[in-house]
Amino acid sequence: MAAETHELLSVERSELAAHIERIEAEGRANGSASISFGKRIGDGTSIAVERLNELAILERLTKQHRSVVRAEEKLADGSYGTCDGCLQTISTERLDALPWAIHCLTCADLEAVPGEDDPPPGSPRADGPRSATADTSSPWDIIT
């Protein structure tokens, strides 16, 4: 089981990294580090909207890549299947669906709520395990 999970995570990490690199390379090639909507609706606006969509995809892929890397770390240190938030066991069904899940459903829901970054009082997450979102850099940083 651990070998299968390791292989699956490794393949997912590689595919995500390639996809992220492809999007970033296209952005560099198109010179779209700066996004401007301009004064008129037209080509510039559609290009800007397209680039914003690409950035949203890039942000999602980057977050998923961090989760895969964290899941690989957890597999290596023996904590795979334990929630980084509450330290409870992540359900087998969730791990079957998302082998890179590092949070149980409850903590994943808390992570998904904007502005709800603070752990609940008394939560082990306050002092302990790091989140997949611990990296504060964002693909949105390239928008000037």
N, C-alpha and C positions, 0 to 999 in steps of 0.2 A: 504494500500500500504506500509506504513512504517513498519508495523508488519511483512508483508511478506518479505520485503527486509531485515529486521533485522534477521529473521529466516534463510533466504538464506545465508546471510553473516556469521552467526554463524556456520552453517553447513559447509560452505566452509572453514572457519578458522580452524575448528576442523579436517576436512579431510586433509588440508594442513599440519597442525602441526603433525598429525600422519604419514603422508608420509615423512616429513622431519626427524622426529625422527627415522623412519624405515631405511632411507638411512644412517643417522649418526650412528646408532647402527651397521649396517652392516659394515660400514667403521671401526668402533672401533673393532668389532669382527674379522675382517680380518687383523687387524694390518696395515692398509694401510694409516696411517697418513703421511707417506713419500712415494713419488712416484719416482721411478727410472726406466729409460728406459734401463739401462745396456748397455753392449757393443755389444750384439748380438740380432738379431731379434728372438723372441721366446715367451715362456710363460710369462716371465717378462714384455716384451713389450705389449703383449695383455692385461695383467692384468693392466698395467699402463694406457693404452688407455681406458680400461673399467672404471677405476677409474676416469679418467679425464672426461669421459662422465657423470658419476654419479655426479661429482662435478658441471658440467655445469647444470645438471637437478636440483641439490640442490640449486644452485644460483638462478635459475629461480623461483623455488618454494618459496624460502625465500623472494625474491622480491615481488612475488604475495601475500604471507602471510602478508607482511608489508602493501601492498595496501588494503587488506581486513580489517586489523586492523584499518588503517586510515579511510576507508570508514565507519566502525562502529563508530569511533569517530565523524566523520562528521554527521552521522545519529543522534547521541546523541546530538550534539551541534546545529543541525538545518542547517548545511551548506552542507548537502548531495546534490549532483547534481551541486555543484559549483566547478569549476576547481581550484585546488590548485596553478596552475601556473599563469593564467591570470585573475582569479576571474570571468570569464564568465560562463554562464550556460552550463553544459554538456548536449549534445543532449539526448533525451529520447531513441532514437534508440541505442545509445552507452551504456546507463545505462541498457537497456533491455538485450543487448548482454553481457556486463560485469558489473554486479552490483557493483563490487569493483573498477570501474574506478574512479580515483581521478583527472584525467586530461582530458581536451577536446582533440579532435584528433590532433589539431595543437600543443598543448603543449606536448602531448604524443609522437608525432613525434620528437620534439626537445629533449625530454628526451632520446629517443632511439639512437640519433646520438652520437657516442663516441667523447669525448672531447668538447662537446657543453654544458657543465654544467652551464656556465654563462648565466643568464637571459638576454633577450634583454634590451637595454637601456630604462629606463623609465617604465620597467615592474613592476607590483606590487609584483612579485615573489622575487625581489631583497631584499626587506625588510620584506616580509610578510610570507605567509603560507609555511609550510615545505613540502618538497618533500617526496615521498615514499622511495626515495633513500637516505634519510638523515642519515640513519644508515650506518656508514662507515665500519662496520665489514663485512667480506665476508667469505663464505665457502672456498674460495681459500686460506685463511690465514693458513689452516692446511698443505699446501704443504710446505715442507722444502727444 
